[in-house]
Amino acid sequence: MKKRVVQTRLAEVDLIEHFDYIANDNTDAALRFAESIEQACDRLSQMPKIGSIREFSNPRLSGIRMWPVPQFSKYLIFYQITEDSIRIIRVLHGARDISALFEDE
């Protein structure tokens, strides 16, 4: 059964920042990035367990999964599976200090 995909406000901000950063160098690549995000969300809605579980010390972050954006594998989608939806928590570049970013959550 296909699940609804929802994005947190932080995920929306992440996506806008990534799009703008990529567009500064290459508008076509930024458009491909946006399309890849859309396709990734559609795929996650159909196959929620496709990503690997990511462990964090904060128990509130239990069950977060991580999956790279297709064709932009340095960008990682962090999400949780709920009963009726996929909740996109963040979309981060893999070079960032991900553990530190999530500790602030």
C-alpha positions in Angstrom: 0.0 0.0 0.0 1.3 3.4 -1.0 2.0 5.8 1.9 1.6 9.5 1.9 4.9 11.4 2.1 5.1 14.5 4.3 8.1 16.8 4.9 9.0 18.6 8.1 9.7 22.3 7.9 13.4 21.5 8.4 13.3 19.2 5.4 11.6 21.8 3.3 14.3 24.4 4.3 17.0 21.8 3.5 15.6 21.2 0.0 15.3 24.9 -0.8 18.9 25.5 0.4 20.3 22.5 -1.6 18.4 23.6 -4.7 19.7 27.1 -4.5 23.2 26.0 -3.9 23.2 23.6 -6.9 21.5 26.2 -9.0 24.2 28.8 -8.4 26.5 26.6 -10.5 24.1 24.7 -12.8 20.4 25.4 -13.1 19.8 22.2 -15.1 21.4 20.1 -12.3 19.2 21.9 -9.7 16.1 21.0 -11.7 17.4 17.4 -12.0 17.9 17.4 -8.2 14.3 18.5 -7.6 13.0 15.8 -10.0 15.2 13.2 -8.2 13.7 14.3 -4.8 10.2 13.9 -6.2 11.0 10.4 -7.6 12.7 9.4 -4.3 9.6 10.4 -2.3 7.4 8.4 -4.7 9.6 5.4 -4.3 9.8 5.7 -0.6 6.0 5.9 -0.5 5.9 2.5 -2.3 8.9 0.9 -0.5 9.3 2.5 2.9 11.9 0.1 4.2 14.3 0.7 1.3 16.6 2.9 3.4 18.9 1.6 6.2 18.2 2.3 9.8 20.4 5.0 11.3 21.3 4.9 15.0 21.3 8.0 17.1 21.8 8.4 20.8 18.6 10.4 21.2 15.7 7.9 21.8 13.3 10.3 20.1 15.1 9.6 16.9 14.6 5.8 17.1 13.6 4.2 13.8 15.0 6.9 11.5 16.0 5.6 8.2 18.4 7.0 5.7 18.4 6.7 1.9 20.5 8.6 -0.7 18.8 10.7 -3.3 19.1 8.8 -6.6 21.6 10.4 -8.9 22.7 12.7 -6.1 24.0 10.2 -3.7 25.9 12.7 -1.5 22.5 14.0 -0.4 20.8 11.8 2.2 17.1 11.6 3.0 16.3 10.9 6.7 12.8 9.7 7.3 10.5 7.9 9.7 7.8 5.4 8.8 4.5 6.0 10.6 1.3 4.0 10.3 -0.1 6.0 7.4 2.9 8.1 6.1 6.5 8.6 5.4 7.8 11.6 7.4 10.8 13.2 5.8 12.8 14.6 8.7 15.8 16.1 7.0 17.7 16.1 3.6 21.4 16.6 4.3 24.6 16.5 2.4 26.7 13.5 3.6 29.7 15.7 4.3 27.9 17.5 7.1 28.2 16.4 10.8 24.9 14.5 10.7 25.1 13.2 14.3 25.7 16.8 15.6 22.7 18.1 13.6 20.4 15.5 14.9 21.6 15.9 18.5 20.0 19.4 18.3 16.6 17.8 17.3 
